Amino acid sequence: MEWSFQSAEELAAALGAGEVTSAELTEEAIARIERDDKVINAICVPDFDRARAAARRADRARARGEVRPLLGIPVTVKESYNLAGLPTTWGMPQHRDYVPVADAVQVSRIKAAGAVVLGKTNVPLGLQDIQTFNEIYGITNNPWDHDRTPGGSSGGSAAALASGFCALSLGSDLAGSLRTPAHFCGIYAHKPTLGLAATRGMVAPPAPALPVDLDLAVVGPMARTARDLTLLLDVMAGPDPLTLGKAHNVALPPARHDRLGDFRVLVLDEHPLIPTGAAVRAGVNRVADALADGGARVERHTPLLPDLTEAATLYMQLLISGSVARFPIESLEQLRTRVAGLSADDQSLDATRLRAMVFSHRDWLEATNRRELHRHGWRQLFAEFDAVVCPITPTPAFGHDHDPDPLARRIDVDGVEYPYFDQLVWAGLATMPGLPATAIPAGRTWNGLPVGVQLIGPMFEDRTPLRLAELLEQKIGGFQAPR
């Protein structure tokens, strides 16, 4: 039997029943990677020798009667996570030789749960793109169409899952980096509530792995089924043992409902700042129809929805001001000169991004105070609704575009071009207030490309969108292997 496209849950059952060993699963995964990854380029740092040793240990542990949630399951890890003995570069050539001596906290957790780590998956330069390519490891291709991107920045993980290279993968999300690759590659991903899963060791080199609280950014699970997302999230969830973990434990509330017909869902397919392409709109409507057919209460409008234009502006301000603090930019004087030249009437997202590059601390505090007002608005909305269904990006996977100036790139939405980074507004809808969001497959385009949507849930009620994802998977189907 071929195991490569089985879910982690199915693999765990087969391992428990003695139908297969972890060593056999690992050898099959390695063989598939060695055969197929030449054209996909998802696994940038293989770790096959240690994976084989881990698989043998898992088999011995199972023979002793040990039970762990990921015991013997082959997984991959995004390159941006520290994994002792392997390079962590974030795709930055100047750090190609940086090798951490300790695992990231999430790598430690999956290993303790028994996972077999096959290696690391490719990322864009500095994790700063919606595509996945860098000078060190090259270009990762979408398994559905090699001329298109798998998304970014967790594009290597999404491509690996869609190609059957692993059952689970660790990713991260700041600007849709879990959800966009899932949408482009036809898999599942979950952006947890901000702060739910410790991030220590998912840090740009050569910075030390400190237990800092990140603004906007999260780490999260990627898989081929909704139930597998929950399996991996349960391993990942919890505060850093060096800080809040000394006093706090995680006790996520159960999903609000267990039946599709009990859910109250708001469906959005229009954004005031960028249109939604026909293919993505069709995916949203497919999910909306399935919800209605299952008896859920489906609404398209509500006065409770926070203002989408202000939400996108706040998101860009927080995203860009945080990004330029971490990575080098052109001189501040040149930036200030460019900002001073902007018209006061120019409230475009391009202008918002430029102004955010020279934010003061006071500017940032004002933005984050407005964010709290949006969080309050979302709490009021989620008193009336259980989830929000909306796009992840306006289009399916687009063709590789490696223009060295990302600000010069454009995204084509049904024949009309828009600034490249404007497509992030949908991802920011959940990221800015720190809400959980589950990316699910929602069908195919006319030319066979995957299309996904996101299910946004109430803060720290991650099990609600995850359960809705599971019910929709049963209703409309889920992952399909690329043909």
URHUKA-V842913 format. One record per residue. N is the residue number from 0. SS is DSSP state (helix for helix, strand for strand, loop for the rest). D_LAST is the distance of its C-alpha to the last C-alpha in Angstrom with 2 decimals. Layout:
BEGIN
N|SS|D_LAST + N|SS|D_LAST
END
This chain:
BEGIN
0|loop|19.21 + 1|loop|16.26 + 2|loop|17.06 + 3|loop|14.68 + 4|loop|12.96 + 5|loop|16.31 + 6|loop|18.35 + 7|helix|21.51 + 8|helix|23.57 + 9|helix|22.10 + 10|helix|22.57 + 11|helix|26.10 + 12|helix|26.89 + 13|helix|25.74 + 14|helix|27.78 + 15|helix|30.70 + 16|loop|30.61 + 17|loop|30.63 + 18|loop|27.41 + 19|loop|26.16 + 20|loop|27.82 + 21|helix|26.92 + 22|helix|27.47 + 23|helix|24.82 + 24|helix|22.27 + 25|helix|23.24 + 26|helix|23.00 + 27|helix|19.49 + 28|helix|18.46 + 29|helix|20.45 + 30|helix|18.99 + 31|helix|15.37 + 32|helix|16.74 + 33|helix|18.76 + 34|helix|15.98 + 35|helix|13.16 + 36|helix|15.32 + 37|helix|16.93 + 38|helix|14.45 + 39|helix|13.85 + 40|loop|17.54 + 41|loop|17.48 + 42|strand|20.16 + 43|strand|23.21 + 44|strand|25.83 + 45|strand|24.95 + 46|loop|27.60 + 47|helix|26.72 + 48|helix|30.31 + 49|helix|31.35 + 50|helix|28.20 + 51|helix|29.12 + 52|helix|32.66 + 53|helix|31.64 + 54|helix|29.60 + 55|helix|32.67 + 56|helix|34.84 + 57|helix|32.60 + 58|helix|32.88 + 59|helix|36.63 + 60|helix|36.91 + 61|helix|35.15 + 62|helix|37.44 + 63|loop|40.36 + 64|loop|39.25 + 65|loop|38.01 + 66|loop|35.74 + 67|loop|33.88 + 68|loop|31.01 + 69|loop|28.53 + 70|loop|30.17 + 71|loop|27.91 + 72|loop|24.67 + 73|strand|22.70 + 74|strand|22.52 + 75|strand|22.43 + 76|strand|24.91 + 77|strand|24.85 + 78|loop|26.91 + 79|loop|29.57 + 80|loop|30.77 + 81|loop|33.57 + 82|loop|32.82 + 83|loop|35.94 + 84|loop|35.85 + 85|loop|32.76 + 86|strand|32.96 + 87|loop|32.58 + 88|loop|32.48 + 89|loop|30.68 + 90|loop|29.62 + 91|loop|33.29 + 92|helix|34.55 + 93|helix|38.05 + 94|helix|36.88 + 95|loop|34.66 + 96|loop|37.15 + 97|loop|37.68 + 98|strand|37.16 + 99|loop|38.18 + 100|loop|40.20 + 101|loop|39.12 + 102|loop|35.97 + 103|loop|35.16 + 104|helix|36.28 + 105|helix|32.74 + 106|helix|31.83 + 107|helix|35.05 + 108|helix|34.14 + 109|helix|30.76 + 110|helix|32.41 + 111|helix|35.26 + 112|loop|32.84 + 113|loop|31.61 + 114|loop|28.28 + 115|strand|27.18 + 116|strand|26.43 + 117|strand|24.06 + 118|strand|24.82 + 119|strand|24.64 + 120|strand|21.93 + 121|loop|22.38 + 122|loop|24.27 + 123|loop|25.82 + 124|helix|29.46 + 125|helix|31.61 + 126|helix|28.78 + 127|loop|29.91 + 128|loop|26.82 + 129|loop|23.87 + 130|loop|21.84 + 131|loop|21.65 + 132|strand|23.52 + 133|strand|26.93 + 134|loop|29.25 + 135|loop|29.17 + 136|loop|25.52 + 137|strand|23.86 + 138|strand|20.81 + 139|loop|17.81 + 140|strand|14.63 + 141|strand|12.10 + 142|loop|8.82 + 143|loop|7.21 + 144|strand|9.80 + 145|strand|12.13 + 146|strand|14.98 + 147|strand|15.13 + 148|strand|16.72 + 149|loop|15.46 + 150|loop|18.92 + 151|loop|22.04 + 152|loop|24.01 + 153|loop|21.94 + 154|helix|18.89 + 155|helix|18.70 + 156|helix|18.76 + 157|helix|16.03 + 158|helix|13.69 + 159|helix|14.86 + 160|helix|14.22 + 161|helix|10.65 + 162|loop|10.14 + 163|loop|12.19 + 164|loop|15.25 + 165|loop|17.68 + 166|loop|18.46 + 167|strand|20.57 + 168|strand|21.66 + 169|strand|24.80 + 170|strand|24.68 + 171|strand|27.32 + 172|strand|27.92 + 173|loop|30.62 + 174|loop|29.00 + 175|loop|25.82 + 176|loop|24.56 + 177|loop|22.98 + 178|helix|22.00 + 179|helix|20.64 + 180|helix|18.01 + 181|helix|17.03 + 182|helix|16.87 + 183|helix|14.86 + 184|helix|12.25 + 185|loop|12.20 + 186|loop|14.46 + 187|strand|18.18 + 188|strand|21.24 + 189|strand|24.95 + 190|strand|27.66 + 191|loop|30.77 + 192|loop|34.17 + 193|loop|35.91 + 194|loop|37.84 + 195|loop|36.28 + 196|strand|34.72 + 197|loop|36.74 + 198|loop|35.49 + 199|loop|37.89 + 200|loop|36.37 + 201|loop|33.58 + 202|loop|35.81 + 203|loop|35.84 + 204|loop|37.59 + 205|loop|40.37 + 206|loop|41.44 + 207|loop|42.66 + 208|loop|40.69 + 209|loop|43.01 + 210|loop|42.63 + 211|loop|42.55 + 212|loop|41.51 + 213|loop|38.88 + 214|loop|39.07 + 215|loop|35.81 + 216|loop|33.54 + 217|strand|32.04 + 218|strand|29.94 + 219|strand|27.36 + 220|strand|24.55 + 221|strand|20.76 + 222|strand|18.59 + 223|loop|15.74 + 224|loop|18.38 + 225|helix|21.58 + 226|helix|23.83 + 227|helix|22.68 + 228|helix|23.81 + 229|helix|27.19 + 230|helix|27.35 + 231|helix|26.99 + 232|helix|29.13 + 233|helix|31.89 + 234|helix|32.01 + 235|helix|32.02 + 236|strand|34.46 + 237|strand|38.06 + 238|loop|40.48 + 239|loop|41.28 + 240|loop|43.71 + 241|loop|45.85 + 242|loop|46.62 + 243|helix|45.99 + 244|helix|44.76 + 245|helix|48.39 + 246|loop|49.29 + 247|loop|46.22 + 248|loop|43.66 + 249|loop|40.56 + 250|loop|40.82 + 251|loop|38.06 + 252|loop|39.01 + 253|loop|36.94 + 254|loop|34.63 + 255|loop|36.83 + 256|loop|35.41 + 257|loop|33.50 + 258|loop|32.79 + 259|helix|30.71 + 260|helix|33.71 + 261|helix|35.95 + 262|loop|34.11 + 263|strand|35.60 + 264|strand|32.99 + 265|strand|33.48 + 266|strand|30.66 + 267|loop|30.70 + 268|loop|28.68 + 269|loop|31.30 + 270|strand|32.76 + 271|loop|36.01 + 272|loop|35.00 + 273|strand|31.59 + 274|loop|29.84 + 275|loop|26.60 + 276|loop|23.98 + 277|helix|23.08 + 278|helix|19.43 + 279|helix|20.70 + 280|helix|23.66 + 281|helix|21.55 + 282|helix|19.87 + 283|helix|23.39 + 284|helix|24.69 + 285|helix|22.02 + 286|helix|23.21 + 287|helix|26.80 + 288|helix|26.58 + 289|helix|25.23 + 290|helix|28.12 + 291|helix|30.64 + 292|helix|29.45 + 293|loop|29.87 + 294|loop|33.39 + 295|loop|33.14 + 296|strand|35.57 + 297|strand|33.67 + 298|strand|35.59 + 299|loop|34.70 + 300|loop|37.90 + 301|loop|40.46 + 302|loop|43.42 + 303|loop|42.59 + 304|loop|39.60 + 305|loop|40.71 + 306|loop|40.92 + 307|helix|37.50 + 308|helix|39.07 + 309|helix|41.35 + 310|helix|38.58 + 311|helix|36.47 + 312|helix|39.61 + 313|helix|40.53 + 314|helix|37.08 + 315|helix|37.18 + 316|helix|40.73 + 317|helix|39.97 + 318|helix|36.72 + 319|helix|38.20 + 320|helix|41.62 + 321|helix|40.09 + 322|helix|37.75 + 323|helix|40.59 + 324|helix|42.69 + 325|helix|40.24 + 326|loop|39.32 + 327|loop|41.65 + 328|loop|42.06 + 329|loop|44.35 + 330|loop|48.01 + 331|helix|49.06 + 332|helix|51.80 + 333|helix|49.42 + 334|helix|47.24 + 335|helix|50.33 + 336|helix|51.43 + 337|helix|48.15 + 338|helix|48.29 + 339|helix|51.92 + 340|loop|50.93 + 341|loop|48.64 + 342|loop|50.09 + 343|loop|50.93 + 344|loop|49.23 + 345|loop|45.89 + 346|loop|43.97 + 347|loop|40.49 + 348|helix|37.94 + 349|helix|38.35 + 350|helix|42.06 + 351|helix|41.49 + 352|helix|39.42 + 353|helix|42.14 + 354|helix|44.93 + 355|helix|43.18 + 356|loop|43.24 + 357|loop|47.01 + 358|loop|47.30 + 359|loop|50.33 + 360|helix|50.41 + 361|helix|52.24 + 362|helix|49.52 + 363|helix|46.89 + 364|helix|49.10 + 365|helix|49.54 + 366|helix|45.78 + 367|helix|45.22 + 368|helix|48.09 + 369|helix|46.38 + 370|helix|43.22 + 371|helix|45.34 + 372|helix|46.25 + 373|helix|42.58 + 374|helix|42.04 + 375|helix|44.97 + 376|helix|43.45 + 377|helix|40.20 + 378|helix|42.33 + 379|helix|44.01 + 380|helix|40.75 + 381|loop|39.39 + 382|loop|42.60 + 383|loop|41.44 + 384|loop|37.64 + 385|loop|35.41 + 386|strand|32.35 + 387|strand|31.22 + 388|strand|27.80 + 389|strand|26.96 + 390|loop|24.46 + 391|loop|23.54 + 392|loop|23.44 + 393|loop|24.03 + 394|loop|20.70 + 395|loop|16.97 + 396|loop|16.07 + 397|loop|18.27 + 398|strand|18.53 + 399|loop|20.21 + 400|loop|23.95 + 401|loop|26.21 + 402|loop|29.54 + 403|loop|31.97 + 404|loop|33.68 + 405|helix|31.38 + 406|helix|34.04 + 407|helix|33.59 + 408|loop|29.88 + 409|strand|28.90 + 410|strand|26.16 + 411|strand|25.37 + 412|strand|25.46 + 413|loop|25.07 + 414|loop|26.98 + 415|strand|29.62 + 416|strand|29.88 + 417|strand|31.03 + 418|strand|32.02 + 419|helix|29.06 + 420|helix|30.33 + 421|helix|31.22 + 422|helix|27.69 + 423|helix|28.80 + 424|helix|31.11 + 425|helix|28.76 + 426|helix|28.07 + 427|helix|31.83 + 428|helix|32.62 + 429|helix|32.08 + 430|helix|32.83 + 431|loop|36.27 + 432|loop|37.86 + 433|loop|35.99 + 434|loop|34.24 + 435|loop|31.34 + 436|strand|27.99 + 437|strand|24.80 + 438|strand|21.46 + 439|strand|19.12 + 440|strand|15.87 + 441|strand|17.10 + 442|strand|14.31 + 443|strand|12.32 + 444|loop|13.98 + 445|loop|14.43 + 446|loop|11.96 + 447|loop|9.16 + 448|loop|10.54 + 449|strand|11.64 + 450|strand|15.36 + 451|strand|17.73 + 452|strand|21.45 + 453|strand|24.17 + 454|strand|26.73 + 455|strand|30.01 + 456|loop|32.66 + 457|loop|36.31 + 458|loop|37.39 + 459|loop|37.26 + 460|loop|35.84 + 461|helix|32.35 + 462|helix|31.93 + 463|helix|32.16 + 464|helix|28.95 + 465|helix|27.20 + 466|helix|28.42 + 467|helix|27.47 + 468|helix|23.91 + 469|helix|23.91 + 470|helix|25.37 + 471|helix|22.92 + 472|helix|19.99 + 473|helix|21.75 + 474|helix|22.33 + 475|helix|19.17 + 476|loop|16.48 + 477|loop|14.99 + 478|loop|12.11 + 479|loop|8.63 + 480|loop|6.31 + 481|loop|3.76 + 482|loop|0.00
END
